[in-house]
């Protein structure tokens, strides 16, 4: 950690890796040191775009670089376990893109390995670290809108991809629950905690993955979270939290950087506005750097237990809907 900067390596060169590499340019305690791809030409192109000193044509070469402190894993869901274990076994801290594992079994394996190696591991649920989401939680916890009675959260995108694409391919753990639905589920768990019960129904593809899914969580005092995700429609991606004193509105693409609008029962409105330095992914990078410097193996804001609770909920929803990942649900 020369000059007290955390040196990063990136596994994969997909669009999410581009987002993270962009964010690292403005993260003050981080330095993007290397990128690894299964194709050296792709790695070199990525390295050139972001002025990264080193490019590797395999993930094995990347994790063997002695100067790397932490690996960001931006590969598809179905490779997260393999890539995380590869990194941890080479004594690298890990930030693994969400969902960290595709089921509870995989996440426990990852966490057990991090414990064994005494290394930092965190699920890259970037929304948890955004100022607008942090502010929303503060408002709920402080009772700003009274007792919450209804949360609605939607995240749907019309996917024109074919059946082999990760959106639909069941062997790649396709379906909306792990891809977009995870954000809705995260928001309800973050703001309201573990539900007392839930119900779920899905529209399944020929492969058995969910093209669309609706899920409702029930809490005490008649409080509900009503959520859906879909690859078949393209409505506004918004979230609302209704309380006895008012409501909070998170506008289109609510899981991204944005504003928080509070409307009170007496008609008053208050808008909380926030600025970001890059694209918002810098906040999770800064949290990782802070935790590693402090010698932590997990984040207080998004802990291993938080990840476990969320994947357990998603496992339960999949079971309710009859969704199985043949290569992973052993």
Buried (B, 14 or more C-beta within 10 A) or exposed (E): BEEEBBBBBBBBBBEBBBBBBBBBEBBEBBBBBBBBBBEBEBBBBBBEEBEBEBBBBBBEBBBEBEEBBBBBBBBBBBBBBEBBBBBBEBEBBBBBBBBBBBBBBBBBBBBEBBBEBEBBBBBBBBBBBBBBBBBBBEBBEEEBBBEBBBBBBBBBBEBEEEEEEBBBBBBBBBBBBBBBBBBBBBBBBBBBEEBEEBEBBBBBBEBBBBBBBBBBBEBEEEBBBBBBBBBEEEEEBBBBBBBEBBBBBBBEEBBBBBBBBBBBEEEEEEEBEBEBEBBBBBBBBBBBBBBBBEEBBBBEBBBBEBBBBBBBBBBBBBEBBEBEBEEBBE
